[in-house]
Amino acid sequence: MIHDTRRAPRRHVTTVVPVIDTMTDQVVGQLGNLSETGMLLIASAPLVEDALYQLRFHLGGRPQPLNVGVHLLWKVDANTPGQSWCGFRFLTIADEQRRHIREWVRAGDEATVR
């Protein structure tokens, strides 16, 4: 058995949740997994490792998107040409939005993702 040593529990996202760079208003990829401290992005746009981004996405049927300031910690090419796996940590996120993510992770109900 593999022991997960991450500080915050995370949840795999099995539906397509587009992630938008708010500076360019372009979709940069889709969520792979999410925790209250960060996220895995399946990127379809070129991103720069160790850079800061402002991203937004919808989660759990919320009418308003979640807006997060993130730091790209690592990036690995995916098997699909033009895609990469990117690990981000949240730098700025509203308390209410962090709480919503925490509840979504705990719920484990993929039907609430849109």
C-alpha positions in Angstrom: 0.0 0.0 0.0 1.2 3.5 -0.9 1.1 6.0 2.0 0.1 9.5 0.9 2.2 11.9 2.9 0.6 15.1 1.6 -0.6 17.6 4.2 -4.1 18.1 2.8 -6.4 15.4 1.4 -7.1 15.7 -2.3 -9.8 14.4 -4.6 -9.4 13.2 -8.2 -11.6 15.1 -10.7 -13.2 12.6 -13.2 -15.2 15.2 -15.2 -13.9 17.9 -17.4 -13.4 21.1 -15.4 -11.8 23.8 -17.6 -9.2 26.1 -15.9 -8.9 29.6 -17.2 -5.9 32.0 -17.0 -7.6 35.2 -15.9 -4.9 37.4 -17.4 -5.4 36.0 -20.9 -9.0 34.7 -20.5 -7.8 31.5 -22.2 -8.4 27.9 -21.1 -5.0 26.5 -20.0 -6.1 23.0 -19.1 -8.4 21.0 -16.9 -8.4 20.0 -13.2 -6.7 16.6 -12.5 -7.1 16.7 -8.7 -7.7 19.3 -6.0 -7.1 20.0 -2.3 -7.6 23.0 -0.2 -3.8 23.8 -0.6 -3.3 23.2 -4.3 -4.2 21.4 -7.5 -3.0 19.2 -10.3 -3.6 20.7 -13.8 -3.6 18.7 -17.0 -2.3 21.6 -19.0 -3.0 22.1 -22.7 -1.2 25.4 -22.9 2.5 26.1 -22.4 3.1 27.2 -18.8 6.4 28.2 -17.1 7.7 26.4 -14.1 8.2 28.5 -10.9 5.8 31.2 -12.3 2.8 32.8 -10.7 -0.7 32.6 -12.3 -4.2 33.8 -11.6 -6.7 31.0 -12.4 -10.4 30.4 -12.3 -12.7 27.4 -12.5 -16.1 26.2 -11.5 -16.6 23.6 -8.8 -19.5 21.8 -7.2 -22.4 23.7 -8.9 -21.3 27.1 -7.6 -22.7 29.9 -9.8 -19.5 31.9 -9.2 -16.1 30.6 -10.2 -13.3 30.0 -7.8 -10.5 32.5 -8.3 -7.0 31.4 -7.1 -3.5 32.9 -7.2 -1.1 30.0 -7.7 2.6 29.1 -7.9 3.6 26.5 -10.5 5.8 24.2 -8.5 6.6 21.5 -11.1 5.7 20.5 -14.6 6.1 17.1 -16.4 5.3 16.3 -20.0 2.3 14.0 -20.4 2.1 11.1 -22.8 -0.3 13.1 -25.0 1.6 15.5 -27.2 1.0 19.2 -26.2 -0.1 18.3 -22.7 1.7 18.4 -19.4 1.0 17.6 -15.7 1.4 20.7 -13.6 1.5 20.9 -9.8 0.3 24.2 -8.2 0.1 25.5 -4.7 -2.5 28.1 -3.8 -1.0 31.5 -2.8 -4.2 33.5 -2.6 -7.7 32.1 -2.2 -10.7 33.5 -0.3 -11.5 31.7 3.0 -15.0 30.9 1.7 -13.6 29.4 -1.5 -11.0 27.3 0.5 -13.9 26.1 2.7 -15.9 25.1 -0.4 -13.0 23.1 -1.8 -12.4 21.4 1.6 -16.1 20.4 1.7 -16.0 19.2 -1.9 -13.0 17.1 -1.2 -14.6 15.5 1.9 -17.9 14.9 0.1 -16.4 12.7 -2.6 -19.5 13.1 -4.8 -18.3 13.6 -8.4 -21.8 14.4 -9.5 -21.4 17.9 -8.0 -18.6 19.0 -10.3 -19.6 20.9 -13.4 
